[in-house]
Amino acid sequence: MQKIYHLSTCDTCKRIINELELPSNFDSQDIKTASITETQLEEMKELSGSYESLFSKRARLYKERDLKNKNLTENDYKNLILEHYTFLKRPVIINNGEIFVGNSKKTVENAKKAIHG
């Protein structure tokens, strides 16, 4: 499977998608218009190792709800991501069993290498 979960309104996601030069067979899902399903999130967790690794602590709602002062469990992370798309660290790129989460320069470089060889 080759897929990218992103936010079409996010300038960082747009820049990364352009930088990656994704092949035409790459599936793209805008998480604002097509919500992540529990099955999709579980697939991401299997590849990444935890829900926390998929969770964005930069999300506005994270600060608004004062979540940094709460002891969040894996189940909390899962439910928060399913509740609101902004809690997913973006973009999430899946390339034939490998997952790349977030927008760090190293993550994007590794994803590009995996996609283009």
C-alpha positions in Angstrom: 0.0 0.0 0.0 1.2 3.5 -0.8 -0.8 6.2 0.9 -0.5 9.7 2.4 -2.7 11.1 5.1 -2.6 14.9 5.0 -4.5 18.1 5.4 -5.1 20.0 2.1 -5.3 23.3 3.9 -1.8 22.8 5.5 1.0 24.6 3.8 3.6 22.3 5.3 1.7 19.2 3.9 1.4 20.9 0.5 5.2 21.6 0.4 6.0 18.0 1.5 3.7 16.5 -1.1 5.4 18.6 -3.8 8.8 17.7 -2.5 8.0 14.0 -2.5 6.9 13.9 -6.1 4.4 11.1 -5.3 3.8 8.6 -8.1 0.3 8.7 -9.6 -0.7 5.4 -8.0 -0.1 6.9 -4.5 -3.4 7.1 -2.6 -4.1 10.5 -1.0 -6.5 11.2 1.9 -7.4 14.6 3.1 -8.2 13.9 6.7 -10.4 17.0 7.1 -12.8 15.9 4.4 -12.4 12.1 4.8 -12.1 11.3 8.4 -9.6 8.6 9.5 -11.4 5.4 10.4 -10.5 3.3 13.4 -9.2 0.6 11.1 -6.9 3.0 9.3 -5.6 4.3 12.6 -5.0 0.8 13.9 -3.0 0.0 10.7 -0.9 3.2 11.3 -0.4 2.1 14.9 0.8 -1.4 13.9 3.4 0.2 11.7 4.5 3.0 14.0 4.4 1.1 17.3 2.1 3.4 19.3 -0.8 5.8 19.1 1.4 8.4 20.9 3.9 8.4 18.0 1.0 9.4 15.7 -0.3 12.1 18.1 0.5 15.8 17.5 1.3 17.7 20.7 1.4 20.9 18.6 -2.4 20.8 18.0 -4.3 23.9 19.1 -6.8 21.7 20.9 -3.9 20.0 22.9 -3.1 23.4 24.4 -6.7 24.5 24.8 -7.7 21.4 26.7 -4.5 21.5 28.8 -3.7 17.9 27.8 0.0 18.2 28.6 -0.9 18.2 32.3 -2.9 15.0 32.0 -1.6 11.5 32.1 -2.7 10.3 28.6 -2.9 6.5 27.9 -2.5 4.9 24.5 -6.3 4.6 24.5 -6.6 8.3 25.1 -4.3 9.1 22.2 -6.3 6.8 19.9 -9.7 8.3 20.9 -8.4 11.9 20.6 -7.1 11.2 17.1 -10.4 9.6 16.1 -12.3 12.5 17.7 -10.5 15.3 15.8 -8.2 15.3 12.8 -5.9 17.9 14.2 -4.5 15.4 16.7 -2.9 13.3 13.9 0.7 14.3 13.4 0.9 15.2 9.7 1.6 14.0 7.1 1.5 10.2 7.6 3.1 8.4 4.7 2.8 4.7 4.2 4.9 3.1 1.6 4.7 -0.7 1.3 4.8 -1.5 5.0 7.0 1.4 6.1 5.5 4.4 7.9 6.8 8.0 8.0 5.1 10.3 10.5 5.4 14.0 10.7 7.2 16.8 8.9 10.8 16.7 10.2 13.4 17.1 7.5 14.9 13.6 8.2 11.4 11.9 8.1 10.6 13.6 4.7 14.1 12.6 3.3 13.7 9.0 4.4 10.2 8.8 2.9 11.5 10.2 -0.4 14.2 7.6 -0.5 11.8 4.8 0.3 9.4 6.0 -2.4 11.9 6.6 -5.2 14.6 4.1 -4.3 
